[in-house]
Amino acid sequence: MKKRKNDIRAKYTCRLIKDTFLELLENISYEKLNISIICKKAKIARATFYLHYNNLNQVLIEVLDDALELTDNINNKNLNESDKEPLCQKSITSKYQVLFNDFYLSNYIASRLYNYAKKDSIKRFMKNYNLTEYEAEKLFLFIFYGSFSINKSLKWEKNEEWNKVQNLISKFVEYGLKHSSNS
């Protein structure tokens, strides 16, 4: 990203661009969104946009970092092993839900989340379940992408159905891990 002033106006403009980006994604897919549309909706000049961002992908990355709290907060959080809520569900809030619903962005988001959590999750699986690194990685891959797909199919809404499915997945994985360690 370009170096930009860290003053109130720059922060305001970046926030305006990111909020406009999210607002537009409600009705326009990421694939069809462009800088001109954002500038027109935000009532800013293209030069103003380029003062803060080189391209639309930089806006996406910054918005996604905000949504996932990668830039500040998530590194300070310990993912509770007994917490059954998948990482993808922890990251979503109503403001950023549009990112997770966009067909073109969902694979990118999943990949980014997976790579973020992979190292720590594999270590934890190896330690807790006496798995090889290969086994732990494949288990994490199964759990992560399975949970992501389920959450996507449920439109990221936490409700009674979501709770039932998360409990089912947790029981399935726990049962499998207990019985695989006995063999």
Secondary structure, 3 states (H helix, E strand, C coil): CCCCCCCHHHHHHHHHHHHHHHHHHCCCCHHHCCHHHHHHHHCCCHHHHHHHCCCHHHHHHHHHHHHHCCCCCHHHCCCCCCCCCCHHHHCCCHHHHHHHHCHHHHHHHHHHHHHHHHHHHHHHHHHHHCCCHHHHHHHHHHHHHHHHHHHHHCCCCCCHHHHHHHHHHHHHHHHHHHHHHCC
